Amino acid sequence: MIFGGFSTPRGTGSLPPGSQPVSVGARTWCTEDVSARVVSSMAGRRRIIALGTCGASRADLDDLLGRPLPDDVAWRWPGAYAVVEEREDAVLIHTDPASAYPVYGARLREGWAWCTSSRLLAALQGSEVDPQRLAASVLLPSVPALAGHRTFFAGVKQLPPGSRIELPADARPFRSTTTWHPAPVSGPSAPRRLREALAAAVSLRVSNDPDLSCDLSGGLDSTSIAVLAAQALPAGKRLPAVTIHPDGDFEGADLRYARLTAAANKDRMVHLLLPLGTEHLPYTAITAVPATDEPVPSTLTRARLTGQMRWMRTHLGAGTHLTGDGGDSILFQPPLHLADLIRHRRRRQAAGEALGWARLRHDTPLSLLRAAHRAARLTRNEALQQLSREVGSPDRHDHGHVRWFPLVPFPSWATPTARRLLVDAADEAARAKDLLPGLDSSVRALVDEVREIARSATADVALAAECGIRLHNPFLDPQVVTAVLTVPLDQRPAVHSYKPVLRSAMANLLPAEVTARITKGSFDADHFTGMRANLPDLLDLADGHLAGLGLIDPGRFRTKLREVAAGIPAPLASIEQALTAEAWLRAHHRAPHPAWNRSAEAHHG
């Protein structure tokens, strides 16, 4: 379901075909006939609408009418949602701080249009794909700061997360006030905060659909979600918990840990095994992804994900499905934590953690500490200025693991045009004002990463929706993210530890063997098998839209693909991002562009 609206009352008749206002007189519309969460004053001069999955009760929303909306309205309750406030003279949008429910805006001739789909707004404006945004996503996916508020469509911006945005009733620039600032807070311990926020996020989904299902991969993240969901179910119901595994392999470590969990919850959980065959190999039919707002993160494993979703829909009748995705983003401490320790003069602790990190990364503690000292002397904007000088270097490389923005080698198949776009993106990022000043470096870096993961996950949600499944990722809910990011320095986990906060939070609910686990299963062998099996199709992608935009050299890209498929070691991040982007571009150009009625066309400039 897509929501949208216009800042000017004259835009209320401008709707995509099949959509309708959420209530009589509302400027906000939706693309499906659903009951939106709307409250309005008696005179209809003020209307408040909750979009997405929001845990507020009707009484909670009614209470908002009699006062200005609180700063935390977009993360006060469990869920991933935004809040729209319609007034006679403007529309105000309160965005979630994690970008788990992103909202986009486009400036028109007579006012502003906003929407939860950037692709739909692009069709209204007649916008083309943004080559600079593509270049950043392909060549430096490790630096989400390069995107800023750009989307993959020129002229369509993501409204700032964790903010109160006022869209005026004319074409003046919008006004934005940052309302979320994850500074450290005292109070309950980090494990308790995480447990309470995660349990509330899961319970909300259970209350909305008691017939939901969950992943049970055997890893700590999905196991925690599954057990919390099973505990939240009404008496007498059992949770379908799905474990995927290679066909014929019933002895893998992931399956063993999943069985332990299922056995410990046999009265509340039904354990279902889903074998994966060769038709589910990575890289299989990756161009069959749907047209979405941006490249789908699960593009390369599309066959696996859609196979699971369709199986659940057919055999379980499942409508809602929960995953543990996002846990890796918020539960590991980034290496910049060492720079924070040095900045706060905790040198002994920094030395101890550098030793632990060095053992894991086969590095030396001294080199890590030197890099941490360099990072500690830089603000985020200074680091971006440094990045703008480094990013255009043909022989760029990462100078150590502890830095604001990790670099990957510039691939031989990328063009000078792509390099110039990357430099432009870095220059823009360096000039932009940081909307979250004063945070510790590791926290600020995590904000960038979480927002990138959460926003892009909405494309995976669209992929699952094509299979009839409503996909949810509770770890990316704003309340959960806030619980993790506001932990004081002395309670933050060490950089070399394996998710100690979640392990402590779930210690009394999970089998001891599961909480003690410090490794995770891998499908790497299937990954390379899939690349070799699908190599002819992948080679065909070289002469595609990325080449047409002048971003890649098709011949060199095909050469690198053959080398990787043959087992020659090479950095995979950029190659995988290029394949994902090309699959998305083909889906976007293949699908009909979203339609708008004539009254909408009359309003855009």
DOLOVO-780811 format. One record per residue: x, y, z of N, C-alpha, C in turn. Coordinates in steps of 0.02 Angstrom, whole numbers, plus 50000, padded with zeros to 5 digits. Each point is the difference from the previous one (the first is absolute). Layout:
<sites>
XYZXYZXYZ...
</sites>
This chain:
<sites>
500424994150000499585005950000500445006250000499815004949959500385006249993499575005850024500295004450040499675006150021500345005949966499625005449993500285006049972499535005850010500205005949976499585005850007500325006249971499645005650006500245006449975499955005250055500445004849998499985005250051499465005149986499795000649937499495004849982499334996749993499475003050025499334997049993499804998849928500295003849953499834999149930500254993449973500444996850037500254993549978499604994150023499465001250038499644994350028499644995949948499875002649941499704996049947500514996249958500645000850015500534997149960500204993350031499724994749975500124993450030500224995049947500444995550016500144994549954499364995949991499904997149942499404996049989499934994550053499394999350026499864994950050500115002250071500295005950010500115002550068499425004450021499995001750064499465004150027500235003450064499685005650018500185003450062499884995350060500425000850052499944995750059499375001650040499745006049992499375001850031499715006049961499375001650012499685005449964500375006650014500205003449946500335006450007500754999650010500274994050007500724999350013500415001249937500595002950009500475000749945500444993749992499984995750050500394993849998499594994549967500314996249955499664994649965500394993550009499684994549984500334993550001499794996049938500404995149982499894996449938499574993850009499794998650061499574994250013499425002250044499464996349996499415001550040500104997150069500325003950043500144997750068499755005350050499974997950061499815004750053500635003250028500145006249981500605003450025499875002450071500545001250037499955002550069499955007649997499395002650001499875007149991499595002650058500215005750028499605003750048499985007349978499455003450010499945007049978499585003950049500125006650001499625004550043499295000649975499565002650043499295000449983499905004149936500375005449992499925004349942500394997449939500394994850010500404997349945500585004249980500195004850043500565004449983500684996950017499994994750039500624996550017499874992549998500434996649965499924992849990500674996650012500004994550038500614996450015499934992949974500494997849963499984993449967500634996250016499934993950025500574995650013500074995249941500595000049969500134995849942500464994350021499884994149973500444994450014499764995950059500464996550033499844995650056500135003950064499465002250032500055004550058499634997050059500334999750057499704997150060499575004750040499865006049976499585004650037499274997650000499675000850055499284998550004499605005849973499354999049990499575005549978500015005650052500004998150064500025005150053500665004049997500554996649984500645003549994499975005249945499704998149943499965004749944499515005650015499444998450031499525005350018500325005150046500424997650045500335004450048500455005149966500254998349940500455004549964499645006149972499354999549990499645005649968500005006350042500014999250065499935005950043500645003750016500554998149967500655003250016500474999349941500545003950001500514999049948500294992950003500164997349943500274993250001500684999950034500114995150044500654999650035500564998249952500615001850019500564998849956500094992549985499844995750047500114992949991499414996349971499545003649967499384996849977500144994549948500555000349964500144995049949500394994050028500144999950065500304994150030499764999050073499465003350018499724999450067499714993150013499734996849948499684993550006500394994949958499904993550015500324994849959499785000549928500424997349955499834999949930500475004249958499874999949935500375004249952499495004049962499995006650011499455004149975500225007249994499595003949965500065007349998499335002950019500005006350021499395003450020499925006349958499415000749969499855005849958499505004350037500135006550000499555004950031499785004949946499374999749982499735004649950499705006150034500235005949978499715006350023499765003849938499645005350012499745004049944500565003249960500545002050035500535003749966500614995849983500024993750020500594996049988499864992750017500464995749979500014993050020500654998850037499964996950059500604998450039500084992450002500614997849987500154992850001500544998750051499854995450045500474998050053500294993249979500634999949982500314994049972500344995850053500014993449987500314995550049500765000649996500354999650055500725001450001500424994549968499734994049993500404994549974499944999149925499555003749968499854999249928499684993349984499724996750050499654993749987499345001349965499745006250004499405001949963500155006749966500384999749945500235006249968499445003749965500065006649997499525004349966500395004549953499735001249940500355003849949499615006249980500355004949974499685006249980500255002449933499575003649964500185003049935499695006949996500395004849979499765006949995499685001049931499375001950001499625001149938499925007449988499675001749945499945007149983499575003850051499484996850026499545003550044500034997650073500454995750016500044997550069500434993950004499894996150052500404994050012499564993849994500304994849973499714993350002500444995750045499684995850040500384995250040499704993049990500414994950013499774993249986500464995150036499744994150015500424994750028500334995949945499925002049937500344996849943500365005349959500664999749996500375004849959499874998849926499894993849981499874998549929499355003049976499505000050044499365003049981500075007549993500375003250045500135007249993500405001549937500474995749984500405001149939499555000049938499504995650000499544999849943499595006449995499825002850057499635006350001500425005649970500635000250018500455005249976500294998749931499964993849978500354998249938500744999450011500214998150061500714999750017500334993749972500635000749982500404994349978500434997450058500314994349988500454997250050500595004650011500235000550063500555004550018500674996349994500425001549950500634996349991500485000850059500005005950032500465001050057499814995450057499364999450013499784995550055500174992849983499934998249937500184993249979500754998750009500405004849979500734999250006500214999050072499715003850046500184999350071499794993250027499414997649979499764993650026500414994249974500265000649940500384994549970500725000150022500315005850001500735000450009500215001350072499565002750041500175000950070499384998550044499754993949999499424998350041500165000450075500645000050017500205000450071499945007050028499825005049958499975007050023499305002749984499504998350039499325002549986499955007650005500475003250034499995007350005500045003349932500274996649949500065003049934499325001349969499494996350021499335001049970499675006350025500145002050062499645005750028499264998650001499605004749974499284999049996499784998349929500484998549956499844998049932499644993350000499554999049952499734993549985500304997849934499764994349974500254997749936499665003449941499605005250016499665003949948500165007450009500235003249947500185007150003499395004250019500095004750046499475004550020499554997450055500084993750019499604997150055500474999050059499835002950057500434999650058499674996050056500424996650039499744997150061499945005550052499425000550032499925004950053500444997950059500335004850033500494998250052499694995650054500324994350016499744995650052500055003450069499564997850045500015002650068499895007450003499555002649958499915007249995499265001949995499885006250013499345003149989500075004449939499654998149946500075003549936499355003649984500055006449987499415004049981500025001349925499514997349965499935001149929499505005749990500225005949980499545005749994499504999049944499465003850002499464999349951500185003349933500625002249992500245002549936500664996649985500385002649953500614996749978500635002450037499915003550057500585002050038500374993850027500645000650016500374994350029499674997750064500044993450012499724997550063500465001650058499725000150059500375001250061500054993550039500614998550023500124993750035500335001250067499754996850052500305000450067500164993050023500624998850019500204993450025499704999050069499634994650009499674998650065500314994150037500414996149967500304994050031500755000950003500274999050058500735000750009500214994650050500314994649977500134994250044500605001050046499955005150042500535001150050499934994950056500544998450035499974995050053499495002050054499654995050025499525001250054500144994950056499895002250061500094995450056499354996350012500024995150043499404996250015500134992649998499514996249976500084992749999500604997849959500244994050013500584997449965499854999149926500534999649960499924999149928499614993749982500154994250030499604994049984499265000950017499855003150054499295001050018499655004549950500325005449981499715004549950499864996449935500494996149977499924996449937499444994950006499994996350054499484994850009499305003149999499915005550036499345003150004499785002749932500465003449964499825002949935499874994649949500414994849999499914994649952499364996150013499874998750064499384996450018499395004049979500015006550010499435004249981499925000049924500555000349963499965000049927499704993549974500214994450029499744993549979499274999150021499845002050061499314999350026499515003949958500205005849974499565003949958499814996149937500494996849969499854996149940499564993950016500124996950058499604994350019499275002150012499915005750033499325002450012499645001849936500385002549951499705001849935499824993849959500394994650007499884993949962500254994050039499574997050042500224994250040500184993949959499845000049935500174994349957500655001049963500425004450025500635001549966500494994250006500555000449962500544995250002500665003650011500534996250014500665003050013500554995849968500555003349984500614996449984500284996950064500314994249993500384997050055500634997149969500485004549987500604998149963500504996250042499935000350066500504997350045500485005250025500015005949968500405005650024499665003550057500375004250034499755003350060499435004849985500045003749945499515005249986499314997149985499944995649951499354997249983499734995750056500444996550036499774995950056499695004350054500285005850013499725004550051499315002349978499935002049937499355002349975499484994450004500194994049979499534994350000499764998350071500464999950047499814998250069499565005550030500165006349989499585005450025499304999749969499964998349935499354999449968499604994250029500344994450010499664994250029499735001550069500395003750039499785001850068499415004849999499955004149947499475005049997499344997449971500014994049971499404997349969499454998750052499375000449979499454998250046500074992750021499724998450058500034993150025499704995249949500344994449992499754994949954500275000549929500305005649981500275000749932500744998350000500244997449944500704998349992500275003649939500625002350007500325004049947500324995649947499825000949936500384996649947500695003349993500534996250016500685002449997500374996349944500255003749951500254997149938500765000249999500304994249988500734999549991500144997649930500375004049962500214997849933500684996550006500114995149957500634996350003500134996949931500634998549984500144996949936499664993249994499714998749943499654993749989500464994050014499774995550043500394994150016500475000850058500105006150024500465001250057499595001450062499984995050045499615000750062500465000450062500645000949988500485000050056500375006650009499805005149964500355006450005499925003150069500475004450018499995003150066499375004350008499815003849948499415004250006499384995950017499924994449967499424995750011500024997050071500604998350023500054997250068499785005150052500235006349994499805005150048499255001749994499744999949939499285001249992499604994550034500224993849993499644994450033500025000650076500565002250026500055001050073499475005150023499945005449964499515005250018499294997449993499864996649945499324997349990499824995050054500484995850020499864995150052499865003350067500365005550013499905003550064499345003850001499685000949941499375003749995499474995849965500024993550010499564995549962499265001250012499825002950058499295001450013499775006449966500475004149975499825006549970500245000849929500354995049974500345000849936499934993649958499865000849936500014994549952500605001149954500474995350002500615000849961499904997149930500125004149949499904998049930500665000649962500174994849965500624999949961499855001149927500395004449969499915001549929500664998749963500054994549964500624998549963500075004549939500615001949985500165004149942500364995949948499745000149939500324996349945500395004649955500224997249943500405003949954499615005849970499334999549999499605005549973500015006150046500264999250061500025005550048500715002950006500464998049957500685002450005500045007649993500485003250034500105007249990500155001549927499825006049979500095002749932499504997149951499534995950023499514997049954499465005149983499905001449936499465004349975499965006550040500555003450007500005005950043499625005849967499924999949934499645005649968499254999350008499774994750033499284999150012499755003850061500435004250029499785004050057499465005049976499555002050045499505004949981500305007049994499635004549970500205007149997499875003150068500525002350032499965002850068500315006950002499995003150059500275006750008500765000249991500324994550014500734999749994500214992749994500644998749985500224993049994499824995850061499774993949986499774995550054500614996750032500095000650066500594997050032500064992549988499434996549996500014992749990499994998049927500215004549956499984998449928500394993649985500614999550025500424994349982499734993450029499625000450054499694994050030499245000049989499795003349947499285000749986499654993249997500324995149966499684993549992499884996750068500475000950046499924997150067499435003450038500005006649999499505003750038499294998949972499925000749935499344999149971499774992750006500474995449995499824993050010499724998850070500325003050050499754999350069499335003450008499935006149974499385003750009499414996349967500104997649940499464996549965499834993450034500504996650025499874993850037499585001450062500175005250036499625001750061499295002049983499935003849947499335002149980499564994149981500314995249965499624994149976499864995150056500504998550041499934994750050499755002350068500135006350016499795002650065499435004949996499895002849940499525005449995500245006250036500655000350011500285005550040499915006749964499875005250038499965006749973500555004450025500184999250064500525004050032500584995550019500615002349986500604996150015500535004550030500304997750055500525003950034500684997049987500505004349993500694997949991500455003350053500614997650003500505003150045500455004949963499825001849938500425004649962500075006650036500585002949995500145006350034500384999150064499984994050029500354998950063500755001149993500294997649946500725000949991500205007349998499555004349976500175007149993500035003650067499554998150047499975003850062500344996550059500174993649993500254996250057500764999550002500345001649945500735000150001500255007150008500525000850040500295006550011500495001549943499935005749966500475001649946500705001550027500524998949960500685001350023500115007150025499605004849976500075007050023499915000750075499734994850031499945000050074500695001050032500534997449968500675001050027500185007450001499805003749948500135007249999499615003550055499394997950014499615002950055500354998950067500254994050010500354998650064500615004550008500365001149946500595004350003499795007250013499475002349966499765006850009499775001150072499714994950030499775000650070500544998050050500624999449976500584998650042499954993250036499724995249967499974993250028500514995849962500635001850008500544997149960500124992750017499954998250064500124993150019499464995549970499385002250003499464996149970500094999649924500215005549969500124999949928500544995049982500544999750039500544995349986499754992850006499604998650052499744993250009499544997949943499575004649978499554998249945500374999549933500515004249992500414999549939500344993249996500224997450057500324993450001499504994649979499395000350027499494995149981499815000549927499935006149975499835001149930500564997649954500625001350020500584998049959500034992449992499844996550053500014992649996499484997549949499425003249999499484997949953500195001849928500295005849991500135002649933500724998849975500384996350039500704998549981500385006449984499915004850044500345006449995500425001050063500325005750007500385001450060499645005250041499994999450066499675005050042500285007049988500665000549988500305006649991499725003549938499914996449945499745003249940499285002250010499614996050036499315001850015499965006350043500435000350051500005005750044500235006349964500494999449955500215005849962499435002649956499654995349968499435002049958499455003150043499904997350060499495002850046500185007150021500645001250012500225006850018499875004849942500144997849938499865004349942499265001549995499594994950008499275001049994499745004450055500294999550060499765003950057500115007449990500475001949957500155007149989499545003149948499584995949967499585002549945499265000250020499675005549980499275000050003499734996449939499364998749999499704996749942500095004149937499895006550003500075004249941500735000349977500475000250047500714999949980500174993449967499724994550026500124993549969499704999749930499435003249990499705000249933500435004249952500285005450025500455004049958500614995849979500264996150046500564995649984499794994749949499394997450009499754995049954499935002849929499795006249994499925003049934500665000449963500555000450036500665000149968500224992849983499814995250041500234993149990499594996249948499355001649996499544995849963500145000149925500305005349975500145000449929500674997149981500384997650049500664997349985499944993149968500324998949942499954993549967500264994350043500495001350044500284994750041499805000750073499395002650010499775000950069499984993350037500135000350064499944994050041499885002150072499764995350039499825001450069500625000250043500115005550034500595000750044499814997850071499874993650008499864997550067499254999050011499844996050051499314998250013499635005350040500355004550032499675004950043500005006749965499445001549968499935006449966499265001349992499835006349988499305002049992499684996449941500345000149943499694997649939500464995049966499884993550008500434995049969499965000249925500574999249968500045000049927500094993049974499784998949939500164993949963500375002149937500414995549972500385001949940499535002249944500225004949962499625002349942500074994749946499454996949977500054994349954500255002049931500354995449968500285001349935499475001049946499394997450013499475000449950499575006350006500135004150052499645006350007500335005349956499605004749975500235004849951500215006650033500385004249964500155006750025499375004050015499474999049962499365003450014499744998150069500044993650016499784997750066500425003050055500665000649987500445002950051499825007350013499855003749947499825007150008499355000650040499524995749986499375000250038500124998450073500464995550013500164998150069500335005950037500445003449966500325005950030499475005450014499555001049952499465004950010499584998250061499844993650008499604997850058500375001350065500654998650000500405001250061500055007450015500085004249949500025007250011499345002550030499444997749972499345002050027499934997950073500204993950015499944997650069500435004150047500595001949977500455003950043499735007050014499625002849952499715006750009499354999950041499684994350004499354999750033500075000750075499515003250030499995000850073499814993450033500384998250052499834994050038499415001550045499444996449990499405001350039500024996750069500534996250014500074996750065500695001550030500155006350014500665001650026500074997850073500634999150021500134998750070499984992850022499834995449955499984993050019500694996949999500104994850039500614996149994500074997349929500614999149978500124998049931499674993449983500054995150045499724993449986499245000349995499685004150042499285000849997499795003349934500375005349981499835003549938500084995449939500524995950001500114995349945499444994849998499784997750059499464995150002499345003049975499895006450013499395003249974499994999549924500565001849968500034999549927499864992949975500324995250033499934993149977499294997450011499725001350059499334997550014499495003149952500065006449987499535003349955500054997249929500604998449978500084997049934499684993149998500144995950050499744993250002499245000150005499735004350044499285000250012499625002549940500265005449969499655002749942500014995249941500584997149986500054995549943499614993650012499884998150064499614994050015499295000649975499755006149990499325000749974499944997149930500554999549963499984996849935499924992550007500314997050052499884993050015499274998850019499725004850037499294999550018499574999849938500175004049950499625000049937500084993449963500594997150003500124993549969499574994650032499975000050067499584995250035499265001249987499815006349993499295001749988499764997049935500444999449950499814996949937499824992750009500244997050054499844993150016499424999550050499695005750016499444999950047500195000150073500635001850015500245000050069500165007150023499785001750060500185006450032500624998750044500565002449977500644998750033500155005550051500224998050060500175004750052500684998450029500375005250018500674999350029500025003950067499794996950055499935003750063500655003250025500584997249983500635003050023500095007149974499655001749945500085006649970499475005050023499574998050046499525004850028500365005650036499765006249995500335005650032500114999250075499514997150036500104999150072500584995250015500084994849959500554995350010500665003449984500035003549944500615003549981500185005250053499515003750024500145005150051500264996850064499724994350020500234996550060500734998349996500234998149940500704998149991500465006149996499795005049963500455005749987500065004950057499554999750048500045004650057500354997050061500324994349990500364996950055500635004050016500125001550064500615003850018500634996249982500555003749993500634997149977500224994050043499915000550066500254994650043499574993749997499425000249966499604994049991500034997249930500355003349955500034997649931500454993949995499824995349956500404993949993500685001449968500474995650013500665000649969499954998449926500475002849961499984999249927500104992749980500324996050041500154993149981499514995050030499495002350035499524995450032499434998449954499694994150010499464997749956499325001250033499705005749985499325001750020499864998750074500435002550045499904998650071499365002950029499775005749973499405003150027499394995649986499944997549939499434995749984500054993450037500604997350006500084993750036499785000850073500185005550031499785001250069499245001250003499755003849951499295001750000499564993749995500234995049963499604994149986500224993850039500445000950049500314994250033499504995350031499455002550029499534995650033499464997349954500025001849936499504997649952500284995249949500645000249987500304995849949500404994350032500064994449964500444994750025500715002650010500334997550051500675002550016500484999149941499914994549962500444998949942499925005549947499395002649993499885005249951500325006650021499905001950063500295006350023500764999750003500284993950005500734999450001500305000049930499584999649949500264999449932500335006649978500584999549971500365006049977500184999549926499704995249965500104999449928499324999849966500015000449935499395000049962500104996049936499474996449980500044996049940500115004249938500244996949947500165003749939499764996149939499775003849950499814997049936500525001949947500635001250021500515002249953500114995049943500014993650016500104995049948499455000349948499375000650023499455000749953500075006449959500285005250032500085006449966500434999349937500584996850007500444999349942499734994849951499674994950026499674995249955499485003549958499615004450032499485003749964500305004649948500565003250015500315004549952500234996149939500314994350011500234996049943499414997449958499474997950035499424997249964499645005349959500015006250023499635005449967500465004849962500624998049990500485004649970499785002849932499724995949954499795002949935499505005750008499524999150046499505005450010500335006150031500484998950045500335005750032500425003849950500334996449955500405003349949499575004449955499394997849988499555004149958499825006650032500045000450067499835006150035500525005549990500594998149977500535005049992499815005349948499664998049947499795004749948499295002350016499945003850054499345002050022499965007550014499575001650048499875007150015500615003450033500364996450043500595003050031500515001949947500094995649951500465001749945499725005749959499345000049989499695005449962500075006850033500025000050067500105006250037500745002050005500434995749973500725001550001500334998650066499714995650042500284998650066500474994150002499904995249954500444994249999500244998649930500594996849995500274997749937499784992749992499564998649951499714993249996500534994549991500505001249958500514994949989500384998350062500225005150035500384998850062499564996950054499375001850001499554997150050499904992649987499914998149936499934992949984500634996150018500585003049987500644996750018500034998650074499815005050041500034999150072499504994850023499404999849971499514994950018500274993049986500324999049943500284993549984500544998050050500415004950019500544998550048499714997950067499505003750024499704998350065499674993249997499634998649946499674993649994500514994349997500605001349974500524995049997500374999150066499835004150049500314999350066500595004550012500145004649955500555004850010499785005250051500365000850055499795004750053499945007149974499475003350021499885007049980499485002950048500035006650012499485003250041499324999249967499514997550038499354998549971499495005550010500115004550048499475004750018499765004049940500455003049963499805004249944499694995849943500274994149988499724995749948499284998250017499884998050062499324998250020499535006049998500255005850019499585005949997499845001949928500484999149955499875001549930499474995349971500044993650016499504995249976499315001650029499995001850063499365001850032499705006249968500425005049988499765006249970499754998849929500374996049961499784998649931499344996249999499914995250046499374996350004499425004850016500145004750046499485004950018499835004649941500515002349966499895004449942499584996449947500144993749988499614996449950499284999250022499904998650064499314999450025499645006749995500345005450017499705006749997499795001849929500444998849952499845001849931499524995049967499994993950025499544995049972499285001250022499915001950062499325000950027499705006649976499355000349991499695006449983500125005150054500125006249982500095005250049499345001250036500025001250065499385001250036499605005849969499354999249998499575005049967499735005050051499875006049975499655005250039499435002649956499475002250032499445002649960500175007049974499595002749957500165006249966500045005950048499604999950053500035005750047500685000450033500324994150012500675000050028500505002949951499924998149937500465002549949499955007649993499425002650013499915007249993500365003950054500184996650054500305003650055500764999950000500314995249966500734999850006500335004549949500585002550020500365004649957500654997349977
</sites>
